[in-house]
């Protein structure tokens, strides 16, 4: 059986907000290490990779690997019924036909339980290699969100160029062009999460669909910083770390020109 | 033509 108790139930809402615009269903994999999800959008150009480590839960029990196929739209409806301060417990059997969600109010004066049907999802599981990125950019997540939103007002594709001087975001649309350069500022008085840091072995440049990047920024409430990892001609990774718990990562294929 | 390759062309299947 699987049983996991999460003190910050609000975290689950934030995690679902970060994926609900991209996928409609997914297999949550319950394993002794934690709860994970890998799922692609319907056009198979972007991938979501979530890990919630077992240590991040107040109580965690998982005897064997259990795939829990869930409809994300329905899951959002159920988790919405939890208060943002509620303690959430997720429970299911080894071969679950349904999953139980238990919500306890912080003061323990209200207890709700919801049972949701599982579904069999035949998805393609990809092996994402542990790779060394040619360029890694760490920046405030709110800044990245703002930047993607601004760029999307002008064009559909953003070109991201990373040099040691900084990161240049450029787009072109019917009305004109936009360029925003974010420079690394590690020597300032900013707190760590307000800094922009760039680490590169060589300059990298590639174009990406803003529609997807904008969806990824729905994860902003999960972390004060976001990390972008790029390798020439490979998908970009956009990572939001969840404190003491794991991460939400997105991979997006670069645009190609024939 | 500008397009995107599916992710499976970059990452192998499990």
Interface residues (C-beta under 8 A of the other chain):
Chain A: X40 X43 X44 X45 X46 X47 X124 X125 X126 X127 X128 X129 X157 X207 X209 X234 X235 X251 X253 X254 X255 X256 X257 X258
Chain B: X1 X2 X3 X4 X5 X6 X7 X8 X9 X10 X11 X12 X13 X14
